[in-house]
């Protein structure tokens, strides 16, 4: 029994072993007889995925800021949804180009100097402002490990790496309320189980005032925008830096938030 348990839990030990490769490393098949489909891939059985999903769900609900657990939950529960998102990207010219070229978003791939030189009001400048104000880095996104398909692994990695850009587009900070609003938008957009769970259970930690504002104003706004916008995975954001933020919002059907959520918890 002990040997069986060690075998089942081995992927979790490997997951905790250390950081992944630089985000500039492209997603490509790397098997060469090793059984690995891409950098940092950890092959897992159905039972192992079930255990990882259950454990990561409990930890993510207990602490929404455990982004590593949120990542594991997304990888172990979203295969069917990832196929739908992948197919949406393949049917869209811009999405298909992203799938073919596999761009990555990290400090090693971003030209921060260029972003700082962009005019106020541009999407690139708004994204940089979001990073600076909220003291976040694109390098904090966990590498994909438990998706047993190289192309689907890239889809979920891309979703993670554009998350901060969605914050900038939606005008949401990184406090709990802002994250929940973005998760509602992402849940409608992607249908990923982890987004749905985060959207439903994240509000548990909110104050009564913030919860009332969330239910009465912010959730309806996020759901409406998520339904109206085309698939956000089909936008080649790295080629939209110079585009005015308002023009990109208009193209995607994203309206201004009904209120400012900075300082609300």
C-alpha positions in Angstrom: 0.0 0.0 0.0 2.8 2.4 0.9 4.5 1.7 -2.4 1.2 2.3 -4.3 0.7 5.6 -2.5 4.2 6.8 -3.3 3.6 6.0 -6.9 0.3 7.9 -7.0 1.7 10.9 -5.2 5.1 11.1 -7.0 3.9 13.8 -9.5 3.0 16.1 -6.6 6.5 15.7 -5.2 8.0 16.5 -8.6 5.6 19.5 -8.9 7.0 20.9 -5.7 10.6 20.2 -6.7 11.5 23.6 -8.2 10.8 26.4 -10.6 10.1 25.8 -14.3 12.1 26.8 -17.3 12.2 30.4 -18.4 9.0 31.6 -20.0 10.9 32.3 -23.2 11.2 28.5 -23.8 8.8 27.6 -26.5 6.2 24.9 -26.2 7.3 22.1 -28.6 7.3 18.3 -28.4 10.5 17.1 -26.6 9.8 13.4 -26.1 12.9 11.7 -27.6 11.8 8.5 -25.8 11.4 10.1 -22.4 7.6 10.3 -22.4 7.7 14.1 -21.9 5.6 16.1 -24.3 7.0 19.6 -23.5 9.3 21.2 -21.0 8.3 20.5 -17.4 5.7 17.9 -18.4 4.8 15.4 -15.7 2.9 12.4 -17.0 0.1 11.4 -14.7 -2.6 8.6 -14.6 -6.3 9.2 -14.2 -6.1 8.4 -10.5 -3.2 10.8 -10.0 -5.1 13.6 -11.8 -8.2 13.0 -9.6 -6.1 13.2 -6.4 -4.2 16.3 -7.7 -7.5 17.9 -8.6 -9.1 17.2 -5.2 -6.1 18.4 -3.2 -5.5 21.5 -5.3 -9.2 22.5 -5.2 -9.2 22.3 -1.4 -6.1 24.4 -1.1 -7.2 26.9 -3.7 -10.5 27.5 -2.0 -8.8 27.8 1.4 -6.3 30.3 0.0 -7.2 31.9 -3.4 -3.7 33.4 -3.5 -2.1 29.9 -3.8 -1.7 30.4 -7.6 0.3 27.1 -7.8 -2.8 25.2 -6.6 -5.1 27.1 -8.9 -2.7 26.2 -11.7 -2.8 22.5 -10.8 -6.6 22.6 -10.6 -6.9 24.1 -14.0 -4.6 21.5 -15.6 -6.2 18.5 -14.0 -9.9 19.4 -14.7 -10.0 21.4 -17.9 -9.0 19.0 -20.7 -12.4 19.0 -22.5 -12.7 22.8 -22.2 -9.1 23.3 -23.4 -10.0 21.3 -26.6 -12.9 23.7 -27.2 -10.7 26.7 -26.7 -8.0 25.2 -29.0 -10.6 24.6 -31.7 -11.8 28.2 -31.4 -8.3 29.4 -31.9 -7.8 27.2 -34.9 -10.9 28.7 -36.6 -9.7 32.3 -36.1 -6.9 33.7 -38.2 -5.2 35.5 -35.4 -5.7 32.6 -33.0 -4.4 30.1 -35.5 -1.2 32.3 -35.9 -0.7 32.3 -32.1 -1.0 28.5 -32.0 1.5 28.2 -34.8 4.1 30.7 -33.5 3.6 29.9 -29.7 4.6 33.4 -28.4 5.4 33.6 -24.7 5.0 36.5 -22.3 7.8 37.1 -19.8 10.4 39.7 -18.9 12.8 38.0 -21.3 10.4 38.3 -24.3 8.9 41.7 -23.5 10.7 44.9 -24.6 10.0 46.9 -21.4 11.8 50.0 -22.8 9.5 50.0 -25.8 6.5 49.7 -23.6 7.7 52.7 -21.5 8.1 54.8 -24.6 4.6 54.2 -25.8 2.1 57.1 -25.5 -0.3 57.4 -22.6 -3.6 55.8 -23.5 -2.0 53.0 -25.5 -2.7 49.3 -24.6 1.0 48.6 -24.0 1.3 51.6 -21.6 -1.8 50.5 -19.8 -0.4 47.0 -19.4 2.9 48.4 -18.1 1.1 50.7 -15.7 -0.9 47.7 -14.3 2.4 45.8 -13.7 4.0 48.8 -12.0 1.1 49.8 -9.8 0.2 46.3 -8.6 3.9 45.2 -8.3 3.4 42.1 -10.4 5.7 40.4 -12.9 4.8 38.3 -16.0 7.4 35.8 -14.8 5.2 34.7 -11.9 3.0 32.4 -14.0 3.5 28.7 -13.2 4.6 26.5 -16.1 2.2 23.9 -17.3 3.0 20.4 -16.0 0.0 18.0 -15.9 -1.7 18.4 -19.3 -1.0 15.3 -21.4 -1.2 17.1 -24.8 1.4 19.5 -26.0 -0.9 21.8 -27.9 -3.5 22.0 -25.1 -0.6 22.6 -22.6 0.2 25.7 -24.6 -3.4 26.9 -24.7 -3.6 26.9 -20.9 -0.2 28.5 -20.6 -1.3 31.2 -23.0 -4.4 31.8 -20.9 -2.2 32.2 -17.8 0.2 34.6 -19.5 -2.5 37.0 -20.8 -4.3 37.1 -17.4 -2.6 40.4 -16.4 -3.6 41.9 -19.8 -7.2 41.1 -19.1 -6.8 42.9 -15.8 -5.6 45.9 -17.8 -8.4 45.7 -20.3 -11.1 45.3 -17.6 -9.6 48.0 -15.4 -9.4 45.6 -12.4 -6.7 45.7 -9.7 -5.2 42.6 -8.1 -7.1 42.8 -4.8 -9.5 40.0 -3.9 -12.5 41.8 -5.4 -10.7 42.6 -8.6 -9.5 39.0 -9.0 -13.0 37.7 -8.5 -14.4 40.1 -11.2 -11.7 38.9 -13.6 -12.5 35.3 -12.8 -16.2 35.8 -13.6 -15.2 37.3 -17.0 -12.8 34.4 -17.6 -15.4 31.8 -16.5 -17.9 33.1 -19.1 -15.2 33.4 -21.7 -13.4 30.1 -21.3 -15.7 27.8 -19.3 -12.6 26.4 -17.4 -13.7 24.6 -14.2 -11.1 26.4 -12.1 -12.4 29.8 -13.3 -16.0 28.8 -12.4 -15.0 27.5 -9.0 -12.9 30.6 -8.2 -15.8 32.9 -9.4 -18.3 31.0 -7.2 -16.3 30.5 -4.0 -13.9 33.5 -4.1 -16.6 35.9 -2.7 -16.6 34.0 0.6 -13.8 36.1 1.9 -15.3 39.4 0.9 -16.8 42.0 3.3 -20.6 42.5 3.3 -20.2 45.8 1.5 -17.9 44.4 -1.2 -20.2 41.3 -1.6 -23.2 43.5 -2.2 -21.4 45.6 -4.8 -20.1 42.4 -6.5 -23.5 40.8 -6.8 -25.4 43.9 -7.7 -23.0 45.6 -10.1 -19.7 43.9 -10.9 -20.9 40.3 -11.7 -23.6 41.4 -14.1 -21.0 43.7 -15.8 -18.3 40.9 -16.0 -20.8 38.4 -17.3 -22.2 40.8 -19.9 -18.7 41.7 -21.2 -17.6 38.0 -21.1 -20.5 37.0 -23.3 -20.2 39.9 -25.7 -16.4 39.7 -26.2 -14.9 37.4 -28.8 -12.5 34.7 -27.5 -9.7 36.7 -25.8 -7.2 33.9 -26.6 -7.5 35.0 -30.3 -5.9 38.4 -29.7 -2.2 38.6 -30.5 -1.6 41.2 -27.6 2.1 41.5 -28.3 1.2 43.1 -31.6 -1.4 45.5 -30.1 0.9 47.5 -27.9 0.5 50.7 -29.9 -3.2 50.3 -30.2 -5.2 52.8 -28.1 -6.7 51.0 -25.0 -10.1 52.4 -25.7 -10.0 51.2 -29.3 -9.0 47.7 -28.2 -11.8 47.6 -25.7 -14.3 48.8 -28.3 -13.0 46.0 -30.7 -13.6 43.4 -28.0 -16.9 44.9 -26.8 -15.5 45.6 -23.3 -17.1 48.6 -21.5 -15.8 50.6 -18.6 -16.4 49.0 -15.2 -19.4 50.4 -13.3 -17.2 51.5 -10.3 -13.7 51.6 -9.1 -12.7 48.7 -6.8 -9.4 49.8 -5.5 -9.4 49.7 -1.7 -12.4 47.4 -1.5 -12.0 44.0 0.0 
